[in-house]
Amino acid sequence: MATYRGGCHCGAVRFELALDGDPRDVLDCNCSICTKKGFLHLIVPRERFTLLQGEDALSNYQFGTGVAQHLFCRHCGIHSFYVPRSDPDKIDVNVRCLDGVDLATLDIRPFDGQNWEDAIEGQVPWRQ
């Protein structure tokens, strides 16, 4: 089990993530909010995620169905993780916010969030 740390830009929000090796199954969603945020998704079980600091610095943006909790640092505005609509029992970590991860070494796959209902019915890596 490998441990990764990450957080927001200003450092108010910090978290830890336990993975079986390097980050895998990283997705780049083309939906309206993910495209604007530049979010690279890694959805993990809650027990593999630990918020180390900054719960009081988090704000929540919700839209549409209101299921997803788009958490962001109220100081610097960075979205380092959130609760996804697809699996609200998990945490979706922004791989761009992990310390020391070289994105060029990752296999980043597209996810068709513009057609979310159809795409989520297909094979998604975090449910395998």
C-alpha positions as CSV (number, residue, x, y, z in Angstrom):
1,M,0.0,0.0,0.0
2,A,1.4,3.4,-1.1
3,T,0.5,6.6,0.8
4,Y,0.1,9.8,-1.1
5,R,-0.5,13.3,0.3
6,G,-2.1,16.2,-1.3
7,G,-4.2,19.3,-0.8
8,C,-5.2,22.7,-2.0
9,H,-2.9,25.5,-3.3
10,C,-2.7,27.5,0.0
11,G,-2.2,24.5,2.2
12,A,-5.3,25.0,4.3
13,V,-6.7,21.6,3.1
14,R,-4.5,18.5,3.3
15,F,-5.4,14.9,2.9
16,E,-3.8,11.5,2.7
17,L,-4.6,8.7,0.3
18,A,-3.8,5.0,0.5
19,L,-3.4,3.2,-2.9
20,D,-2.3,-0.1,-4.2
21,G,0.8,1.3,-5.9
22,D,0.7,4.3,-8.3
23,P,-2.5,6.1,-9.2
24,R,-4.4,4.1,-11.8
25,D,-7.7,4.5,-13.5
26,V,-7.4,8.3,-13.8
27,L,-10.2,9.8,-15.8
28,D,-10.5,13.1,-17.6
29,C,-14.2,14.0,-17.7
30,N,-15.6,16.4,-20.4
31,C,-18.6,17.6,-18.4
32,S,-19.2,21.3,-17.9
33,I,-17.8,21.6,-14.4
34,C,-14.8,19.2,-14.7
35,T,-13.7,20.8,-17.9
36,K,-13.7,24.2,-16.3
37,K,-11.9,23.0,-13.1
38,G,-9.4,20.8,-14.9
39,F,-10.2,18.0,-12.5
40,L,-8.5,14.6,-13.1
41,H,-10.5,11.9,-11.3
42,L,-9.4,9.1,-9.1
43,I,-12.4,7.6,-7.2
44,V,-11.5,5.7,-4.1
45,P,-13.3,4.1,-1.2
46,R,-13.7,6.4,1.8
47,E,-11.6,4.2,4.0
48,R,-8.6,4.9,1.8
49,F,-9.0,8.7,2.2
50,T,-8.2,10.7,5.3
51,L,-8.7,14.5,5.6
52,L,-5.7,15.6,7.7
53,Q,-6.7,19.3,8.0
54,G,-9.0,21.9,6.7
55,E,-12.5,20.7,7.2
56,D,-13.4,24.2,8.3
57,A,-11.8,25.6,5.1
58,L,-14.1,23.7,2.8
59,S,-17.1,25.1,1.0
60,N,-19.6,23.0,-0.9
61,Y,-21.0,23.7,-4.4
62,Q,-24.0,21.6,-5.5
63,F,-26.1,21.8,-8.6
64,G,-28.3,19.6,-10.7
65,T,-29.4,16.5,-8.7
66,G,-27.6,17.9,-5.6
67,V,-26.0,14.5,-4.9
68,A,-22.4,15.5,-5.7
69,Q,-20.7,17.6,-3.1
70,H,-18.2,19.7,-5.0
71,L,-15.9,20.7,-2.1
72,F,-13.3,23.4,-2.5
73,C,-11.0,25.5,-0.3
74,R,-12.8,28.8,0.5
75,H,-9.4,30.5,0.7
76,C,-7.7,29.6,-2.6
77,G,-10.6,28.0,-4.5
78,I,-8.9,24.7,-5.3
79,H,-11.1,21.6,-5.7
80,S,-8.8,18.9,-4.4
81,F,-11.5,16.3,-3.8
82,Y,-15.2,15.8,-3.7
83,V,-18.1,13.4,-3.2
84,P,-19.1,12.1,-6.6
85,R,-22.7,11.8,-7.9
86,S,-21.9,8.4,-9.4
87,D,-20.8,6.9,-6.0
88,P,-21.6,9.1,-3.0
89,D,-20.1,6.5,-0.7
90,K,-16.6,7.2,-2.2
91,I,-14.3,10.1,-2.6
92,D,-13.1,11.5,-5.9
93,V,-9.6,12.9,-5.6
94,N,-8.1,15.4,-8.1
95,V,-4.9,13.8,-9.1
96,R,-3.5,17.2,-10.0
97,C,-3.6,17.9,-6.3
98,L,-1.4,14.9,-5.2
99,D,2.1,15.9,-4.1
100,G,4.9,14.6,-6.4
101,V,2.8,12.8,-9.0
102,D,4.1,13.2,-12.5
103,L,1.0,13.4,-14.7
104,A,3.1,12.4,-17.8
105,T,3.6,8.9,-16.3
106,L,-0.1,8.2,-15.9
107,D,-2.6,6.6,-18.3
108,I,-5.3,9.2,-18.3
109,R,-8.5,8.1,-20.0
110,P,-11.4,10.1,-21.2
111,F,-14.8,9.9,-19.6
112,D,-17.8,11.2,-21.5
113,G,-19.4,13.3,-18.8
114,Q,-21.3,15.3,-21.4
115,N,-23.4,12.2,-21.8
116,W,-23.1,11.2,-18.1
117,E,-26.2,8.9,-17.8
118,D,-25.0,6.7,-20.7
119,A,-21.3,6.8,-19.7
120,I,-22.0,5.8,-16.1
121,E,-24.0,2.7,-17.3
122,G,-20.8,1.5,-19.1
123,Q,-17.8,-0.1,-17.5
124,V,-16.2,2.4,-15.1
125,P,-12.9,1.6,-13.5
126,W,-13.7,2.3,-9.9
127,R,-16.5,-0.3,-9.9
128,Q,-14.4,-3.1,-11.3
